[in-house]
Amino acid sequence: MATEAIPTTQLRLASPNGIVTRTILKTPLRDALPSEMPIIDISPTFSPSLEERKAVAQQVRAAAQNMGFFYIKNHGIPADVTRDAYEACLAFFRQDKDIKMRADSRKAKWENGYRAPNTQRLNPYEGIDVRESFSYRYDPRYDDTVGEQGLGEIPEEVRRYLRCEEYPWEKTRNLPQLKESLTRHIGECLRLARALTRCFALGLGLDEGCFDGKVRYPDASYGLNYYPPLERRTGDAADNERVSIGSHTDFQLFTILWQDSQGGLEVLNKQGQWLRARPMEGTLVVNLGDLMQRITNDEYVSTVHRARNRSGRERVSIPFFWGFGLHETCGVVVGGEGEKRYGDVRCEEWVARRIRDMKSVGDMI
């Protein structure tokens, strides 16, 4: 007896190879299995034992080769630091719009600050994102490895790529805890990201410090996303339901994500099925970006994901995007004698190219 074919639909989105189309299975949304998105205890990453660090690096390697998404626990970011950032985030977004608009990112030199509803669309084919956001680019003053005392030592070739500014803090002085809580959390994210960078290096069979110089002054960005609940639909209209943030891949090395208990993160597996990445108490989600896939010769996977807040309540997520400094250059770092699919690329050009790719999608609609 012939098996009835599963209905499908098409998803178009920007990629490092231009606009691509993915075939999506119209199957019920299901939870990601541990074999798809494992929970990895990364406490050995901070161990003095090289063998213990290598052991956890192999777990990370397996997850990176599979779906490029995994949870981490025992990551070292204190719970009270995350709680304070979350509470400061809610305090900001629950204000009247006119107060939030004081920190309008369009008025900032480097677009740090607030983005209002109906102003963002990561995938124009899916419509405007149903979210508000607040973002802040890497600032060496809040990096424990640099700090105020080390600002004078930053080379000029690095300094001209820094995109930090006081604007968002000046415009949110009515909430003094916002700057204090967020910059403290940013400092913890920087520490964790550097540890994970060394872990990834070990998993690739490289010296664990081989990328240290490239993330001395990283291309990093800290964000707050605020998602009101989406309207629930049934029938054919459900296929066209608006998204909280559209389907996309991230640009640089990897992203560290904290999400609240409401859920909404969805990950597209290789078979074209959307999976729930449910919140797990005490964990963070890590997902790989396009540059990581490139420098590993496509051995590691940068996977399409999106968010849909269908909880009926407000939802918050806090992503931390991490990559090599924009002044750096990097090529394929693995593969032995095999063919390298990609040449060297300046990180500044890579990020600019990916932004152009995404904007070009909107121009074609």
MOGIHU-V337482 format. One record per residue. N is the residue number from 1. SS is DSSP state (~ for helix, > for strand, _ for the rest). D_CENTER is the distance of its C-alpha to the mean C-alpha in whole Angstrom. Layout:
BEGIN
<<N | SS | D_CENTER> <N | SS | D_CENTER>>
END
This chain:
BEGIN
<<1 | _ | 45> <2 | _ | 42> <3 | _ | 39> <4 | _ | 38> <5 | _ | 35> <6 | _ | 31> <7 | _ | 31> <8 | > | 28> <9 | > | 26> <10 | > | 24> <11 | > | 21> <12 | > | 20> <13 | > | 17> <14 | > | 16> <15 | > | 15> <16 | _ | 16> <17 | _ | 20> <18 | > | 20> <19 | > | 20> <20 | > | 21> <21 | > | 22> <22 | > | 21> <23 | > | 24> <24 | > | 23> <25 | > | 25> <26 | _ | 26> <27 | _ | 26> <28 | _ | 25> <29 | _ | 22> <30 | > | 22> <31 | > | 20> <32 | _ | 18> <33 | _ | 21> <34 | _ | 21> <35 | _ | 21> <36 | _ | 18> <37 | _ | 16> <38 | _ | 18> <39 | > | 18> <40 | > | 18> <41 | > | 20> <42 | _ | 19> <43 | ~ | 21> <44 | ~ | 23> <45 | ~ | 21> <46 | ~ | 23> <47 | _ | 26> <48 | _ | 29> <49 | _ | 29> <50 | ~ | 28> <51 | ~ | 29> <52 | ~ | 27> <53 | ~ | 24> <54 | ~ | 24> <55 | ~ | 25> <56 | ~ | 21> <57 | ~ | 20> <58 | ~ | 22> <59 | ~ | 20> <60 | ~ | 17> <61 | ~ | 18> <62 | ~ | 20> <63 | ~ | 16> <64 | ~ | 15> <65 | ~ | 18> <66 | ~ | 18> <67 | _ | 15> <68 | _ | 12> <69 | > | 11> <70 | > | 12> <71 | > | 13> <72 | > | 14> <73 | > | 17> <74 | _ | 19> <75 | _ | 17> <76 | _ | 19> <77 | _ | 17> <78 | _ | 20> <79 | ~ | 20> <80 | ~ | 22> <81 | ~ | 19> <82 | ~ | 17> <83 | ~ | 19> <84 | ~ | 20> <85 | ~ | 17> <86 | ~ | 17> <87 | ~ | 21> <88 | ~ | 20> <89 | ~ | 18> <90 | ~ | 20> <91 | ~ | 23> <92 | ~ | 21> <93 | ~ | 20> <94 | _ | 24> <95 | _ | 26> <96 | _ | 28> <97 | ~ | 26> <98 | ~ | 28> <99 | ~ | 27> <100 | ~ | 24> <101 | ~ | 24> <102 | ~ | 26> <103 | ~ | 22> <104 | > | 22> <105 | ~ | 19> <106 | ~ | 22> <107 | ~ | 24> <108 | _ | 22> <109 | _ | 23> <110 | _ | 19> <111 | _ | 18> <112 | _ | 17> <113 | > | 17> <114 | > | 18> <115 | > | 17> <116 | _ | 20> <117 | _ | 20> <118 | _ | 21> <119 | _ | 19> <120 | _ | 16> <121 | _ | 16> <122 | _ | 13> <123 | _ | 15> <124 | ~ | 19> <125 | ~ | 21> <126 | ~ | 19> <127 | _ | 20> <128 | _ | 19> <129 | _ | 16> <130 | _ | 18> <131 | _ | 16> <132 | > | 16> <133 | > | 14> <134 | > | 14> <135 | > | 12> <136 | > | 13> <137 | > | 13> <138 | _ | 14> <139 | _ | 18> <140 | ~ | 20> <141 | ~ | 22> <142 | ~ | 20> <143 | _ | 19> <144 | _ | 22> <145 | _ | 22> <146 | _ | 23> <147 | _ | 24> <148 | ~ | 27> <149 | ~ | 29> <150 | ~ | 27> <151 | ~ | 27> <152 | ~ | 30> <153 | ~ | 29> <154 | _ | 26> <155 | _ | 27> <156 | ~ | 28> <157 | ~ | 26> <158 | ~ | 23> <159 | ~ | 24> <160 | _ | 24> <161 | _ | 20> <162 | _ | 19> <163 | _ | 18> <164 | _ | 19> <165 | _ | 21> <166 | _ | 23> <167 | ~ | 23> <168 | ~ | 21> <169 | ~ | 23> <170 | ~ | 26> <171 | _ | 25> <172 | _ | 24> <173 | ~ | 27> <174 | ~ | 29> <175 | ~ | 26> <176 | ~ | 26> <177 | ~ | 24> <178 | ~ | 21> <179 | ~ | 21> <180 | ~ | 22> <181 | ~ | 20> <182 | ~ | 17> <183 | ~ | 18> <184 | ~ | 19> <185 | ~ | 15> <186 | ~ | 14> <187 | ~ | 16> <188 | ~ | 16> <189 | ~ | 12> <190 | ~ | 13> <191 | ~ | 16> <192 | ~ | 14> <193 | ~ | 12> <194 | ~ | 15> <195 | ~ | 16> <196 | ~ | 14> <197 | ~ | 14> <198 | ~ | 18> <199 | ~ | 18> <200 | ~ | 16> <201 | ~ | 19> <202 | ~ | 22> <203 | ~ | 20> <204 | _ | 21> <205 | _ | 24> <206 | _ | 24> <207 | _ | 25> <208 | _ | 22> <209 | _ | 23> <210 | _ | 22> <211 | _ | 19> <212 | _ | 20> <213 | ~ | 21> <214 | ~ | 19> <215 | ~ | 16> <216 | _ | 19> <217 | _ | 18> <218 | _ | 14> <219 | > | 12> <220 | > | 10> <221 | > | 9> <222 | > | 9> <223 | > | 9> <224 | > | 11> <225 | > | 11> <226 | > | 15> <227 | > | 16> <228 | _ | 20> <229 | _ | 21> <230 | _ | 22> <231 | _ | 25> <232 | _ | 26> <233 | _ | 28> <234 | _ | 30> <235 | ~ | 32> <236 | ~ | 31> <237 | ~ | 29> <238 | ~ | 26> <239 | ~ | 25> <240 | ~ | 25> <241 | _ | 23> <242 | _ | 21> <243 | _ | 17> <244 | _ | 15> <245 | > | 12> <246 | > | 13> <247 | > | 13> <248 | > | 10> <249 | _ | 9> <250 | _ | 6> <251 | _ | 8> <252 | _ | 9> <253 | _ | 9> <254 | > | 6> <255 | > | 3> <256 | > | 6> <257 | > | 6> <258 | > | 10> <259 | > | 12> <260 | _ | 15> <261 | _ | 18> <262 | _ | 18> <263 | _ | 16> <264 | _ | 15> <265 | > | 12> <266 | > | 13> <267 | > | 13> <268 | > | 15> <269 | _ | 17> <270 | _ | 19> <271 | _ | 22> <272 | _ | 21> <273 | _ | 21> <274 | > | 18> <275 | > | 17> <276 | > | 16> <277 | _ | 14> <278 | _ | 16> <279 | _ | 15> <280 | _ | 17> <281 | _ | 19> <282 | _ | 18> <283 | _ | 15> <284 | > | 11> <285 | > | 9> <286 | > | 8> <287 | > | 7> <288 | > | 8> <289 | _ | 8> <290 | ~ | 11> <291 | ~ | 12> <292 | ~ | 12> <293 | ~ | 14> <294 | ~ | 17> <295 | ~ | 18> <296 | _ | 18> <297 | _ | 21> <298 | _ | 19> <299 | _ | 19> <300 | _ | 16> <301 | _ | 14> <302 | _ | 11> <303 | _ | 11> <304 | _ | 11> <305 | > | 10> <306 | > | 11> <307 | > | 12> <308 | _ | 16> <309 | _ | 17> <310 | _ | 21> <311 | _ | 22> <312 | _ | 24> <313 | _ | 23> <314 | _ | 20> <315 | > | 17> <316 | > | 14> <317 | > | 10> <318 | > | 9> <319 | > | 5> <320 | > | 6> <321 | > | 5> <322 | > | 8> <323 | > | 10> <324 | _ | 14> <325 | _ | 16> <326 | _ | 17> <327 | _ | 20> <328 | _ | 20> <329 | > | 21> <330 | > | 20> <331 | _ | 21> <332 | _ | 22> <333 | _ | 22> <334 | _ | 23> <335 | _ | 26> <336 | _ | 29> <337 | _ | 32> <338 | _ | 30> <339 | _ | 29> <340 | _ | 26> <341 | _ | 25> <342 | _ | 23> <343 | _ | 24> <344 | _ | 23> <345 | > | 21> <346 | > | 20> <347 | ~ | 17> <348 | ~ | 18> <349 | ~ | 19> <350 | ~ | 16> <351 | ~ | 14> <352 | ~ | 17> <353 | ~ | 18> <354 | ~ | 14> <355 | ~ | 15> <356 | ~ | 18> <357 | ~ | 18> <358 | ~ | 16> <359 | ~ | 18> <360 | ~ | 21> <361 | ~ | 20> <362 | ~ | 21> <363 | ~ | 24> <364 | ~ | 26> <365 | _ | 26>>
END
